[in-house]
């Protein structure tokens, strides 16, 4: 009973179960020990296996030098550069048809067979008008390809140079523009050369099989596939080697670049096989053919850009390519004395929380007492 006959409503105070702090401290210590064991295991693996240590170094370099952001920029300019390339291909087809009247007649006959007569009378004049404008399309396409290709090469060169921790260049200058144009021409030469090697090698393989009389053998198709895969790896290696050695604005060890180019060629071939399987699976419907193909090519371009930059980071983190750290006095970090029990929180924070909680409880109890006094007769 309270004063004046009123009843006092006690406010229940929830007490923390005994041992909760010890349980939380034990859980934190368990997690800390698990993390420590994992870190020790990783350190042991890096010490025993050089390739694991190299892989982690390359991943850290790729992340620190914003590899994903650079890959997105390269993908954007790759798509932008595809438009003038399509214009050049369109103009090239126009030149071929204009110089070959029999091929143009075959195209007209194919259009007449494929569409109704009314629509054929509309399409054929459009095709002939497009062929007549081949010079204009070729000129615009070449200028646009030069502009877009220069920006594409500039972004690619800055991206691969960033993996070598090279700061970006100054704003655009005629010297840098000429350097990027020369690098773009060199890349096209490398691509064309690799394609020529692949074509000549494929024809040579067929000739050798024919001379030996093995074209009809059961294992001839397997031989063709293996030989084509080998040639594809060689051409991919040439492109990767050129990108890794020629684009970064720094000197490097050829041996490390050659290994990185080999890994890049193998990875690129895996990506190409995956793209082939993906495109083969979505061509069953018109919607999949249109949108699925575009999406697949976009993702493929992004993955290839990321892979090129990661292989550049791999080459940049080879032991011989890493810059030695500056000499400095060793920093001695004193080891903390082992604690006898679980870590405790700072006393000042605990006291402040206890004081605030006691104050709130006192205010609530006082308010209820005043209400009970007013309500009593």
ABEGO torsion letter per residue (X at the ends): XBBGGBBBBBBBBBBBBBGAAAAAAAAAAAAAAAAAAAAAAAAAAAAABAAAAAAAAAAAAAAAAGAAAAAAAAAAAAAAAAAAAAAAAAAAAAAAAAABAAAAAAAAAAAAAABBAAAAAAAAAAAAAAAAAAAAAAAAAAAAAAAAAAAAAAAAAAAAAAAAGBBBBBBBBAAAAAAAAAAAAAAAAAAAAAAAAAAAAAAAAAAAAAAAGAAABAAAAAAAAAAAAAAAAAAAAAAAAAAAAAABBBBBBAAAAAAAAAAAAAAAAAAAAAAAAAAAAAAABAAAAAAAAAAAAAAAAAAAAAAAAAAAAAAAABAAABBBBBBBBBBBBBBBBBBABBBBBBAAAAAAAAAAAAAAAAAAAAAAAAAAAAABX
